[in-house]
C-alpha cells in the first residue's frame, strides 16, 4: 500500500481530501503516565503545588486536540465537534491512565487529534509534578478506535 503523504517524486505533501465525502468520524486513543505511588497520592489527594493536576491536564488535552494541525505538518485543520478526555488514577500502575475521544464530520479522520490529546495530557501531568518526580514514564500511546470514512471501523 503506498503512503499517501508522499507524491510520485517521493516529496511530502498534504493529501488532497477535496473529493472525499464528509462523514461522521470518531477516534479514541489511550496512554498512561507511570509514577511512584507517592506521586500518584500527591495528585489524587490534591496536594500538588501547581493545583488540580488532572483538571488542568484534561483542559490541556482538549487544547492539544484543537491545535493538532499546528503541530503535525501534514494534518488537515478540522472542525472538531467533540473532545472528551478521561484521566483515571490507577494504583496498580501506579499512575494515570488517559483516554481521549475526538469527533468531527469531515473528509478525513481524527486519529492524530486523539493521539495529540492523550500526549499533551500526559505531558501536562508530567510538567505539573516533575518537581517531585523526574523519573515518570509516558507509555503505550495508541489509537484504540477509529470509525468513519472509506476505511471503516478499526478497533485495537
N, CA, C and O of each residue as an XYZ file, in Angstrom:
624
protein
N       0.849     -1.181      0.000
C       0.000      0.000      0.000
C       0.897      1.249      0.000
O       1.767      1.380      0.862
N       0.699      2.148     -0.937
C       1.530      3.355     -0.997
C       1.192      4.313      0.148
O       0.053      4.376      0.609
N       2.200      5.052      0.592
C       1.988      6.057      1.633
C       1.398      7.308      0.993
O       1.951      7.839      0.029
N       0.291      7.770      1.524
C      -0.444      8.872      0.889
C       0.175     10.240      1.125
O      -0.183     11.199      0.442
N       1.091     10.354      2.070
C       1.687     11.653      2.346
C       2.917     11.938      1.485
O       3.649     12.895      1.736
N       3.138     11.105      0.474
C       4.247     11.322     -0.459
C       3.703     11.297     -1.878
O       2.861     10.463     -2.213
N       4.188     12.218     -2.715
C       3.746     12.239     -4.108
C       4.609     11.287     -4.943
O       5.444     10.565     -4.398
N       4.407     11.287     -6.263
C       5.122     10.374     -7.157
C       6.636     10.571     -7.127
O       7.394      9.638     -7.397
N       7.074     11.784     -6.799
C       8.504     12.085     -6.732
C       9.101     11.759     -5.357
O      10.305     11.909     -5.152
N       8.255     11.312     -4.414
C       8.723     10.995     -3.075
C       8.742     12.185     -2.135
O       9.263     12.089     -1.024
N       8.179     13.312     -2.570
C       8.145     14.504     -1.725
C       6.925     14.461     -0.799
O       5.847     14.020     -1.197
N       7.109     14.923      0.433
C       5.993     15.006      1.369
C       5.007     16.065      0.891
O       5.396     17.130      0.411
N       3.727     15.749      1.032
C       2.686     16.720      0.660
C       1.435     16.439      1.474
O       1.260     15.347      2.016
N       0.571     17.438      1.551
C      -0.707     17.255      2.226
C      -1.642     16.513      1.285
O      -1.780     16.890      0.122
N      -2.274     15.479      1.772
C      -3.188     14.676      0.969
C      -4.384     15.529      0.564
O      -4.931     16.269      1.382
N      -4.785     15.425     -0.696
C      -5.958     16.141     -1.200
C      -7.205     15.346     -0.833
O      -7.433     14.261     -1.368
N      -8.009     15.883      0.075
C      -9.226     15.188      0.504
C     -10.485     15.841     -0.079
O     -11.597     15.525      0.342
N     -10.316     16.739     -1.035
C     -11.455     17.506     -1.545
C     -12.517     16.639     -2.217
O     -13.681     17.037     -2.262
N     -12.160     15.482     -2.731
C     -13.143     14.613     -3.375
C     -13.772     13.606     -2.411
O     -14.676     12.864     -2.795
N     -13.310     13.575     -1.182
C     -13.869     12.651     -0.197
C     -15.184     13.197      0.339
O     -15.374     14.409      0.444
N     -16.075     12.296      0.672
C     -17.349     12.688      1.276
C     -17.123     13.064      2.737
O     -16.299     12.465      3.429
N     -17.860     14.053      3.185
C     -17.828     14.411      4.604
C     -18.698     13.410      5.352
O     -19.895     13.298      5.087
N     -18.096     12.685      6.283
C     -18.822     11.693      7.060
C     -18.517     11.891      8.540
O     -17.555     12.564      8.909
N     -19.355     11.292      9.376
C     -19.110     11.328     10.814
C     -17.863     10.502     11.103
O     -17.738      9.372     10.631
N     -16.951     11.059     11.869
C     -15.684     10.400     12.200
C     -15.474     10.454     13.705
O     -15.844     11.424     14.367
N     -14.876      9.399     14.229
C     -14.509      9.354     15.641
C     -13.197      8.595     15.771
O     -12.922      7.671     15.005
N     -12.403      8.989     16.733
C     -11.189      8.241     17.067
C     -10.987      8.321     18.576
O     -11.266      9.338     19.211
N     -10.496      7.222     19.124
C     -10.147      7.160     20.538
C      -8.700      6.711     20.644
O      -8.264      5.810     19.928
N      -7.965      7.343     21.539
C      -6.584      6.957     21.814
C      -6.420      6.829     23.319
O      -7.164      7.429     24.095
N      -5.435      6.040     23.716
C      -5.152      5.852     25.128
C      -3.651      5.917     25.379
O      -2.849      5.816     24.451
N      -3.293      6.083     26.616
C      -1.902      6.074     27.045
C      -1.861      6.152     28.561
O      -2.903      6.160     29.216
N      -0.666      6.209     29.113
C      -0.545      6.320     30.561
C       0.707      7.087     30.943
O       1.620      7.277     30.139
N       0.720      7.518     32.182
C       1.894      8.128     32.797
C       2.162      7.341     34.073
O       1.386      7.396     35.027
N       3.272      6.607     34.075
C       3.639      5.784     35.225
C       4.497      6.608     36.176
O       5.371      7.365     35.753
N       4.228      6.445     37.475
C       4.927      7.225     38.503
C       4.947      6.408     39.786
O       4.412      5.300     39.831
N       5.562      6.951     40.823
C       5.552      6.273     42.114
C       4.174      6.429     42.762
O       3.400      7.323     42.421
N       3.901      5.540     43.693
C       2.641      5.621     44.439
C       2.554      6.931     45.213
O       1.469      7.486     45.386
N       3.702      7.422     45.677
C       3.726      8.683     46.433
C       3.323      9.868     45.553
O       2.582     10.750     45.986
N       3.819      9.877     44.318
C       3.455     10.961     43.404
C       1.987     10.872     43.034
O       1.304     11.892     42.951
N       1.497      9.667     42.812
C       0.076      9.495     42.498
C      -0.787      9.986     43.658
O      -1.809     10.635     43.436
N      -0.393      9.687     44.871
C      -1.150     10.154     46.043
C      -1.163     11.681     46.117
O      -2.185     12.280     46.453
N      -0.050     12.296     45.809
C       0.029     13.760     45.788
C      -1.025     14.329     44.831
O      -1.686     15.321     45.139
N      -1.169     13.690     43.674
C      -2.141     14.137     42.672
C      -3.564     13.882     43.151
O      -4.393     14.792     43.136
N      -3.855     12.663     43.572
C      -5.236     12.298     43.920
C      -5.725     12.972     45.194
O      -6.927     13.176     45.369
N      -4.802     13.318     46.079
C      -5.178     13.991     47.324
C      -5.193     15.516     47.181
O      -5.491     16.224     48.143
N      -4.875     16.021     45.987
C      -4.915     17.463     45.748
C      -3.805     18.236     46.428
O      -3.982     19.410     46.755
N      -2.649     17.593     46.649
C      -1.545     18.252     47.347
C      -0.471     18.799     46.414
O       0.548     19.299     46.889
N      -0.670     18.718     45.097
C       0.327     19.241     44.160
C       0.352     20.762     44.243
O      -0.696     21.407     44.241
N       1.547     21.330     44.316
C       1.676     22.787     44.492
C       1.111     23.582     43.324
O       0.707     24.732     43.496
N       1.078     22.971     42.114
C       0.586     23.702     40.949
C      -0.931     23.617     40.798
O      -1.485     24.207     39.871
N      -1.620     22.888     41.696
C      -3.073     22.864     41.653
C      -3.660     21.542     41.185
O      -3.061     20.480     41.357
N      -4.842     21.629     40.590
C      -5.618     20.470     40.148
C      -4.957     19.842     38.921
O      -5.237     20.233     37.788
N      -4.092     18.883     39.153
C      -3.287     18.290     38.084
C      -4.167     17.663     37.003
O      -3.972     17.934     35.818
N      -5.116     16.842     37.389
C      -5.930     16.135     36.396
C      -6.867     17.088     35.653
O      -7.111     16.909     34.460
N      -7.386     18.085     36.337
C      -8.252     19.070     35.677
C      -7.503     19.897     34.648
O      -7.994     20.129     33.543
N      -6.318     20.337     35.016
C      -5.503     21.122     34.081
C      -5.076     20.250     32.902
O      -5.086     20.709     31.760
N      -4.701     18.997     33.168
C      -4.285     18.093     32.087
C      -5.442     17.808     31.131
O      -5.233     17.689     29.924
N      -6.656     17.697     31.662
C      -7.832     17.477     30.803
C      -8.008     18.656     29.843
O      -8.213     18.462     28.645
N      -7.928     19.862     30.371
C      -8.048     21.054     29.511
C      -6.908     21.129     28.499
O      -7.129     21.482     27.340
N      -5.690     20.799     28.931
C      -4.548     20.825     28.021
C      -4.734     19.818     26.893
O      -4.398     20.109     25.745
N      -5.265     18.638     27.203
C      -5.515     17.636     26.174
C      -6.536     18.111     25.153
O      -6.373     17.890     23.953
N      -7.584     18.760     25.631
C      -8.593     19.316     24.720
C      -7.950     20.366     23.820
O      -8.171     20.372     22.609
N      -7.162     21.244     24.409
C      -6.475     22.269     23.614
C      -5.509     21.632     22.618
O      -5.391     22.097     21.484
N      -4.823     20.579     23.029
C      -3.900     19.879     22.139
C      -4.609     19.309     20.929
O      -4.112     19.418     19.808
N      -5.775     18.697     21.145
C      -6.547     18.157     20.020
C      -6.893     19.264     19.032
O      -6.810     19.067     17.819
N      -7.279     20.427     19.549
C      -7.672     21.544     18.684
C      -6.491     22.157     17.943
O      -6.686     22.822     16.925
N      -5.273     21.948     18.429
C      -4.070     22.522     17.816
C      -3.273     21.512     16.984
O      -2.170     21.824     16.536
N      -3.804     20.327     16.774
C      -3.041     19.273     16.098
C      -2.513     19.714     14.740
O      -1.355     19.444     14.421
N      -3.316     20.374     13.945
C      -2.864     20.802     12.610
C      -1.719     21.813     12.690
O      -0.952     21.958     11.738
N      -1.602     22.508     13.816
C      -0.486     23.440     14.001
C       0.802     22.723     14.398
O       1.896     23.262     14.231
N       0.670     21.517     14.920
C       1.819     20.769     15.434
C       2.342     19.707     14.464
O       3.548     19.473     14.393
N       1.449     19.073     13.727
C       1.801     17.978     12.825
C       1.703     18.538     11.403
O       0.607     18.855     10.942
N       2.826     18.663     10.708
C       2.868     19.426      9.464
C       1.851     19.050      8.384
O       1.372     19.938      7.679
N       1.509     17.787      8.228
C       0.636     17.404      7.118
C      -0.796     17.101      7.537
O      -1.576     16.585      6.737
N      -1.154     17.415      8.785
C      -2.532     17.228      9.243
C      -3.415     18.360      8.727
O      -3.003     19.518      8.661
N      -4.636     17.991      8.365
C      -5.614     18.990      7.937
C      -6.243     19.658      9.159
O      -6.523     18.981     10.149
N      -6.469     20.966      9.110
C      -7.260     21.604     10.168
C      -8.698     21.080     10.065
O      -9.277     21.065      8.979
N      -9.258     20.663     11.167
C     -10.582     20.040     11.142
C     -11.554     20.759     12.057
O     -11.153     21.313     13.080
N     -12.833     20.754     11.697
C     -13.856     21.306     12.587
C     -14.229     20.251     13.636
O     -15.173     19.484     13.445
N     -13.492     20.222     14.722
C     -13.741     19.234     15.767
C     -15.065     19.560     16.450
O     -15.309     20.698     16.851
N     -15.917     18.537     16.576
C     -17.225     18.751     17.186
C     -17.272     18.287     18.635
O     -18.174     18.680     19.375
N     -16.316     17.457     19.056
C     -16.294     16.982     20.434
C     -14.911     16.437     20.774
O     -14.288     15.742     19.972
N     -14.447     16.763     21.973
C     -13.241     16.151     22.529
C     -13.571     15.796     23.972
O     -13.977     16.660     24.750
N     -13.401     14.536     24.327
C     -13.561     14.128     25.722
C     -12.287     13.449     26.181
O     -11.686     12.660     25.452
N     -11.888     13.767     27.394
C     -10.699     13.150     27.994
C     -11.061     12.581     29.348
O     -11.741     13.220     30.152
N     -10.596     11.371     29.584
C     -10.726     10.749     30.894
C      -9.326     10.510     31.428
O      -8.510      9.866     30.769
N      -9.045     11.018     32.605
C      -7.783     10.789     33.291
C      -8.115     10.019     34.565
O      -8.754     10.543     35.477
N      -7.671      8.771     34.609
C      -8.061      7.874     35.678
C      -6.850      7.435     36.486
O      -5.960      6.771     35.954
N      -6.804      7.798     37.765
C      -5.719      7.303     38.611
C      -5.799      5.775     38.707
O      -6.884      5.209     38.833
N      -4.646      5.123     38.646
C      -4.581      3.665     38.695
C      -3.481      3.270     39.675
O      -2.294      3.365     39.366
N      -3.892      2.829     40.852
C      -2.931      2.468     41.900
C      -2.098      1.250     41.509
O      -0.974      1.094     41.988
N      -2.627      0.392     40.652
C      -1.887     -0.804     40.233
C      -0.742     -0.472     39.284
O       0.234     -1.219     39.211
N      -0.845      0.635     38.558
C       0.199      1.002     37.583
C       1.519      1.322     38.294
O       2.503      0.737     37.840
N       1.697      2.092     39.258
C       0.838      3.210     39.641
C       1.018      4.382     38.680
O       2.092      4.597     38.118
N      -0.065      5.128     38.513
C      -0.008      6.276     37.628
C      -1.385      6.712     37.189
O      -2.383      6.466     37.865
N      -1.419      7.366     36.040
C      -2.657      7.908     35.496
C      -2.857      7.352     34.096
O      -1.973      7.451     33.245
N      -4.024      6.767     33.866
C      -4.390      6.295     32.529
C      -5.194      7.401     31.849
O      -6.052      8.028     32.470
N      -4.909      7.632     30.573
C      -5.555      8.719     29.828
C      -6.236      8.141     28.600
O      -5.658      7.329     27.878
N      -7.461      8.565     28.372
C      -8.208      8.182     27.176
C      -8.820      9.445     26.581
O      -9.373     10.275     27.303
N      -8.720      9.586     25.263
C      -9.306     10.743     24.572
C     -10.132     10.260     23.400
O      -9.708      9.377     22.654
N     -11.306     10.836     23.237
C     -12.148     10.580     22.064
C     -12.419     11.904     21.375
O     -12.756     12.901     22.012
N     -12.264     11.889     20.059
C     -12.450     13.100     19.259
C     -13.431     12.785     18.139
O     -13.367     11.725     17.517
N     -14.347     13.730     17.890
C     -15.348     13.562     16.828
C     -15.307     14.752     15.870
O     -14.954     15.870     16.245
N     -15.675     14.473     14.640
C     -15.870     15.509     13.636
C     -16.808     14.970     12.567
O     -17.057     13.767     12.494
N     -17.310     15.849     11.761
C     -17.931     15.457     10.497
C     -17.067     16.123      9.444
O     -17.057     17.346      9.309
N     -16.346     15.303      8.704
C     -15.397     15.874      7.767
C     -14.924     14.874      6.740
O     -15.477     13.783      6.595
N     -13.872     15.279      6.022
C     -13.355     14.499      4.912
C     -12.129     13.672      5.276
O     -11.592     12.947      4.438
N     -11.690     13.781      6.523
C     -10.560     12.985      6.987
C     -10.728     12.716      8.476
O     -11.483     13.406      9.162
N     -10.025     11.717      8.961
C     -10.211     11.244     10.325
C      -9.539     12.081     11.393
O      -8.812     13.030     11.102
N      -9.801     11.706     12.641
C      -9.320     12.460     13.791
C      -8.400     11.626     14.695
O      -8.307     11.880     15.896
N      -7.722     10.627     14.107
C      -6.800      9.814     14.904
C      -5.663     10.666     15.478
O      -5.304     10.520     16.646
N      -5.102     11.548     14.660
C      -3.980     12.370     15.135
C      -4.422     13.303     16.257
O      -3.654     13.569     17.182
N      -5.645     13.797     16.183
C      -6.160     14.678     17.229
C      -6.311     13.917     18.552
O      -5.996     14.449     19.616
N      -6.793     12.672     18.480
C      -6.930     11.860     19.695
C      -5.565     11.532     20.287
O      -5.377     11.612     21.501
N      -4.608     11.161     19.430
C      -3.245     10.871     19.899
C      -2.596     12.108     20.518
O      -1.910     12.008     21.535
N      -2.810     13.259     19.914
C      -2.248     14.503     20.434
C      -2.874     14.851     21.782
O      -2.178     15.288     22.699
N      -4.183     14.660     21.902
C      -4.858     14.953     23.166
C      -4.275     14.120     24.303
O      -4.002     14.644     25.383
N      -4.085     12.825     24.062
C      -3.519     11.946     25.092
C      -2.091     12.380     25.428
O      -1.724     12.480     26.599
N      -1.298     12.633     24.401
C       0.107     13.007     24.616
C       0.232     14.306     25.398
O       1.033     14.396     26.329
N      -0.545     15.303     25.031
C      -0.477     16.606     25.711
C      -0.978     16.483     27.153
O      -0.419     17.109     28.053
N      -2.022     15.687     27.379
C      -2.500     15.486     28.746
C      -1.415     14.825     29.598
O      -1.177     15.241     30.732
N      -0.761     13.803     29.059
C       0.324     13.139     29.800
C       1.483     14.100     30.067
O       2.025     14.133     31.173
N       1.858     14.874     29.062
C       2.942     15.837     29.234
C       2.596     16.888     30.294
O       3.468     17.348     31.030
N       1.336     17.256     30.361
C       0.909     18.252     31.340
C       0.988     17.702     32.761
O       1.438     18.395     33.674
N       0.550     16.458     32.947
C       0.694     15.836     34.260
C       2.172     15.819     34.644
O       2.536     16.184     35.762
N       3.020     15.391     33.705
C       4.461     15.357     33.964
C       4.961     16.738     34.393
O       5.665     16.870     35.395
N       4.592     17.752     33.631
C       5.052     19.114     33.931
C       4.616     19.571     35.316
O       5.378     20.237     36.017
N       3.421     19.228     35.708
C       2.875     19.734     36.975
C       3.474     19.064     38.206
O       3.439     19.639     39.295
N       4.030     17.846     38.054
C       4.589     17.167     39.232
C       6.057     16.767     39.060
O       6.587     16.004     39.868
N       6.709     17.268     38.028
C       8.119     16.901     37.789
C       9.042     17.361     38.917
O      10.128     16.808     39.092
N       8.628     18.350     39.669
C       9.450     18.814     40.783
C       9.601     17.734     41.853
O      10.597     17.717     42.576
N       8.622     16.834     41.960
C       8.711     15.775     42.966
C       9.156     14.440     42.378
O       9.624     13.566     43.108
N       9.013     14.275     41.048
C       9.465     13.027     40.414
C       9.819     13.276     38.953
O       8.967     13.640     38.142
N      11.077     13.074     38.640
C      11.537     13.264     37.263
C      11.607     11.948     36.488
O      11.885     11.954     35.288
N      11.360     10.824     37.156
C      11.503      9.515     36.516
C      10.195      8.965     35.965
O      10.137      7.796     35.585
N       9.146      9.778     35.912
C       7.870      9.314     35.354
C       8.071      8.888     33.903
O       8.947      9.398     33.206
N       7.240      7.940     33.462
C       7.339      7.400     32.107
C       5.980      7.511     31.424
O       4.963      7.064     31.955
N       5.982      8.111     30.245
C       4.783      8.156     29.402
C       4.857      6.942     28.487
O       5.894      6.682     27.877
N       3.759      6.199     28.391
C       3.836      4.996     27.581
C       2.548      4.579     26.916
O       1.457      5.051     27.239
N       2.722      3.666     25.966
C       1.654      2.940     25.287
C       0.589      3.851     24.675
O      -0.599      3.529     24.706
N       1.011      4.982     24.122
C       0.075      5.892     23.462
C      -0.285      5.279     22.108
O       0.582      5.040     21.267
N      -1.589      5.029     21.915
C      -2.018      4.338     20.695
C      -3.482      4.623     20.384
O      -4.263      4.996     21.260
N      -3.832      4.440     19.119
C      -5.226      4.527     18.688
C      -5.901      3.213     19.054
O      -5.397      2.135     18.737
N      -7.042      3.310     19.722
C      -7.789      2.106     20.080
C      -9.100      1.968     19.317
O      -9.695      0.891     19.288
N      -9.547      3.058     18.700
C     -10.770      3.035     17.897
C     -10.693      4.119     16.845
O     -10.252      5.236     17.114
N     -11.123      3.780     15.656
C     -11.265      4.749     14.563
C     -12.482      4.300     13.769
O     -12.587      3.131     13.397
N     -13.394      5.216     13.510
C     -14.571      4.855     12.738
C     -14.969      6.006     11.836
O     -14.811      7.175     12.187
N     -15.491      5.657     10.664
C     -15.916      6.640      9.672
C     -14.977      6.680      8.502
O     -13.817      6.279      8.604
N     -15.475      7.162      7.393
C     -14.628      7.266      6.199
C     -14.572      5.978      5.417
O     -15.221      4.989      5.759
N     -13.782      6.008      4.357
C     -13.690      4.906      3.409
C     -13.150      3.624      4.041
O     -13.604      2.529      3.710
N     -12.185      3.758      4.948
C     -11.580      2.562      5.538
C     -12.422      1.930      6.640
O     -12.089      0.844      7.115
N     -13.503      2.584      7.059
C     -14.420      1.984      8.007
C     -13.924      1.981      9.429
O     -13.250      2.909      9.876
N     -14.270      0.913     10.137
C     -14.025      0.818     11.583
C     -12.751      0.023     11.867
O     -12.472     -1.001     11.242
N     -11.989      0.536     12.838
C     -10.813     -0.163     13.360
C     -10.922     -0.159     14.875
O     -11.183      0.883     15.476
N     -10.726     -1.299     15.488
C     -10.667     -1.397     16.947
C      -9.454     -2.201     17.329
O      -9.234     -3.292     16.802
N      -8.660     -1.672     18.246
C      -7.477     -2.398     18.717
C      -7.895     -3.419     19.757
O      -7.050     -4.142     20.287
